[in-house]
Amino acid sequence: MLTTGKAILDVANEHGFAVPAFNISDWAMFKGIVEISEETNAPLIVGIHPDEVRHIGREMITGIVERSHNSSVPIAIHWDHGATYEQILQAIQYGFTSVMIDGSLKPFEENIAVTRKVTDSAHVLGVSVEGELGTIGGNDSYAEAGAAEIIYTDPDDAVTFVEQTGVDSLAVAIGTFHGLYPAHLKPELKLDLLKEIKSRVRIPLVLHGGSGNPDDEIREAARIGINKINISTDIKVAYHDKMREVLGSDRKVREPNAVQPACIEAMKVVAAQKIELFGAAGKGSLY
């Protein structure tokens, strides 16, 4: 069931739901995310950031590819926030079936140029491409460096960007923040802006940095045009909070098979809630 991001997101776009893109950073997290996706019969995008790729190594990507082939639900392996054309070539060599080129901090024409270059190369090899327009605020190490605040996506620019780049999906800035939402800001999605962008570009739209936004806003965003939602902070907090609890309860506990099962289960609870919230539960039957 290993497939491309486009194959997964086009179905989500047609049927009006969002696919979770869970960022994983070790094998136990990946194993748990695949398990909960299979249990809920939900399509899955496995997001791996370049920093996470450096952490887990190319060899684990090979294992992820093999496990995805044997999944009962469709899975795409997605290179998250690629910064350069060279990084994208590396992702394709590693076996990723979907890539994101993030030129959102570049001037508009430069963003178009690098995204077009990536799309031209990736499409020849059957790999789908996500671009980004506008910037999403960030206060974690995986956000766009220098994006201290949200610069909302302009609908006119979105039309031009999609036409000139040929991207398969577009990450838009409508009021989310990477990492934990800053305490001095009120989480709020501009749903009217989302509706306008969607009515004009029609391709699958992507929401990054959804941790901290109210569930009812996220649910509505998935209903009216968002087809992929990236989730990293929420599942990692659940996973590592449980790990601290397990390790803190007994210093003699040290074996991974004694530590990690409870952490995986805690993460799966959060992941299942996201799958349901996005409308993805049971949608594996559409593929």
Stockholm file with secondary structure:
# STOCKHOLM 1.0

chainA/1-287         MLTTGKAILDVANEHGFAVPAFNISDWAMFKGIVEISEETNAPLIVGIHPDEVRHIGREMITGIVERSHNSSVPIAIHWDHGATYEQILQAIQYGFTSVMIDGSLKPFEENIAVTRKVTDSAHVLGVSVEGELGTIGGNDSYAEAGAAEIIYTDPDDAVTFVEQTGVDSLAVAIGTFHGLYPAHLKPELKLDLLKEIKSRVRIPLVLHGGSGNPDDEIREAARIGINKINISTDIKVAYHDKMREVLGSDRKVREPNAVQPACIEAMKVVAAQKIELFGAAGKGSLY
#=GR chainA/1-287 SS CBCCHHHHHHHHHHHTCCEEEEECCSHHHHHHHHHHHHHTTCCEEEEECHHHHHHHCHHHHHHHHHHHHTCSSCEEEEEEEECSHHHHHHHHHHTCSEEEECCTTSCHHHHHHHHHHHHHHHHHTTCEEEEEESBCEECSTTSCTTCCSCBCCCHHHHHHHHHHHCCSEEEECSSCEESSCCTTSCCCCCHHHHHHHHHHHCSCEEECCCTTSCHHHHHHHHHHTEEEEEECHHHHHHHHHHHHHHHHHCTTCCCHHHHHHHHHHHHHHHHHHHHHHTTCTTGGGGC
#=GC SS_cons         CBCCHHHHHHHHHHHTCCEEEEECCSHHHHHHHHHHHHHTTCCEEEEECHHHHHHHCHHHHHHHHHHHHTCSSCEEEEEEEECSHHHHHHHHHHTCSEEEECCTTSCHHHHHHHHHHHHHHHHHTTCEEEEEESBCEECSTTSCTTCCSCBCCCHHHHHHHHHHHCCSEEEECSSCEESSCCTTSCCCCCHHHHHHHHHHHCSCEEECCCTTSCHHHHHHHHHHTEEEEEECHHHHHHHHHHHHHHHHHCTTCCCHHHHHHHHHHHHHHHHHHHHHHTTCTTGGGGC
//
